Amino acid sequence: MLSFSEKVRIILKRKNLTIKDLADLLNISSQNLSNKFSRNNFSEKDIKQITEALNCEYEIKIKVKDTAEEI
């Protein structure tokens, strides 16, 4: 399973963008974003902002194993 960082790197490559380009779209420093990528440390808010900046959709599901309920 790919990490979020790896998935975003794939999308950036396909869109011919760099991490610096993404940082500019997010109005944050490229150093800050690079640090998040190296640690794969993204909050749900970060994920939402990144996916919106890249014109992508995302969803997070939690599935209760006992009942198969998705929350």
Residue, then its C-alpha position, 0 to 999 in steps of 0.5 A: m500500500l502506498s503512503f500518502s506522500e508516495k501517492v501525491r508524488i505520483i500525481l505531481k509527476r503526472k501533472n508535471l509539478t514539483i513539491k515547490d509548485l504544490a507549496d506555492l499553490l498551498n501558500i506554505s514554504s517548500q521546506n515545510l512541505s518537504n518536511k511533511f513529505s519526508r516524514n509522511n506526516f499529514s493531518e486530515k486538513d493537510i490532505k484535504q488542502i493538497t487534494e483540492a490544490l491538485n484537483c483530486e478527490y479523497e475519502i477516508k473511511i473507517k470500517v468496523k470489523d465486527t459489524a462491517e459498518e462504515i463511518 
